[in-house]
Amino acid sequence: MDPDSGHYRELVYGGLSTHDRAVEIKRSLHRCATYLGYSMKAEIEGTGQGYQVRFRAIDKAKARAYIAAKYKGREHELPYNPYRRGDN
C-alpha cells in the first residue's frame, strides 16, 4: 500500500472461463471491500484463454486524508467535494 494515498497494488484474478464467473468475482470483491470499509476498482478483461478481473483496493480514510492535505487551503480547486452544498 502507498502510505500517502491509501492505494493498494493492482492485482489480477485470472483463469476465469466464463464472463458470468468474472462478473460474480467482481461483485464479490466489491461486497468484501464495502464490508471492510474500502473502495474497490475492478475491471473485467478478456484474454485469449478466457477472462480475468484486474482490481485495486483503496483505503478510504487514508485517501480522504491525502486529498485533504493535497488541497489544503485550496478547497475550491477540488475536482469533487461531496460536502459542498448546491450543484456539484
C-alpha positions in Angstrom: 0.0 0.0 0.0 1.1 3.5 -0.7 1.1 5.1 2.8 0.3 8.5 1.4 -2.6 7.9 -0.9 -4.0 4.7 0.5 -3.9 2.9 -2.8 -3.0 -0.8 -2.8 -1.1 -2.6 -5.5 -3.1 -3.7 -8.5 -3.8 -7.5 -8.6 -5.2 -9.8 -11.3 -7.6 -12.7 -10.6 -7.2 -14.8 -13.8 -8.1 -18.1 -15.3 -11.9 -17.5 -15.5 -13.6 -19.5 -18.2 -16.8 -17.6 -18.5 -17.9 -13.9 -18.4 -20.6 -14.8 -15.8 -17.9 -16.1 -13.4 -15.8 -13.0 -13.9 -18.9 -10.8 -13.1 -19.5 -12.8 -9.9 -15.8 -12.4 -8.8 -16.0 -8.7 -9.5 -19.3 -8.4 -7.4 -17.7 -10.5 -4.6 -14.7 -8.2 -4.5 -16.9 -5.1 -4.2 -19.0 -6.7 -1.5 -15.9 -7.6 0.5 -14.4 -4.2 0.1 -17.6 -2.5 1.2 -17.9 -4.7 4.2 -14.3 -3.8 5.2 -14.7 -0.1 4.6 -12.5 0.1 1.4 -13.2 1.3 -2.0 -12.6 -1.0 -4.9 -11.8 -0.5 -8.6 -12.3 -3.7 -10.7 -12.4 -4.3 -14.4 -13.2 -7.4 -16.4 -10.8 -8.1 -19.3 -10.9 -10.7 -22.0 -7.9 -12.8 -22.6 -7.2 -15.5 -25.2 -7.9 -18.2 -22.7 -11.0 -16.7 -21.0 -11.4 -13.7 -18.7 -9.6 -12.0 -15.8 -10.5 -9.4 -13.2 -8.0 -6.6 -12.6 -8.6 -4.9 -9.3 -7.2 -2.4 -6.8 -8.4 -1.6 -3.2 -8.3 1.9 -1.8 -8.3 2.7 2.0 -11.0 5.4 2.2 -9.7 7.1 5.3 -6.1 7.4 4.0 -7.3 8.6 0.6 -9.5 11.3 2.1 -6.6 12.5 4.3 -4.3 12.5 1.3 -6.7 14.7 -0.8 -7.4 17.0 2.2 -3.6 17.5 2.6 -3.1 18.0 -1.1 -5.7 20.7 -1.4 -5.3 22.3 2.0 -6.1 26.0 1.6 -7.3 25.4 -2.0 -10.6 23.6 -1.3 -12.3 25.5 -4.1 -10.0 23.6 -6.6 -11.2 20.2 -5.5 -12.4 18.2 -8.5 -15.3 16.9 -6.5 -16.5 17.9 -3.0 -19.3 15.7 -1.6 -19.8 18.1 1.3 -20.4 21.2 -0.9 -23.9 22.5 -1.0 -25.7 23.2 -4.2 -24.9 21.8 -7.6 -21.7 19.8 -7.8 
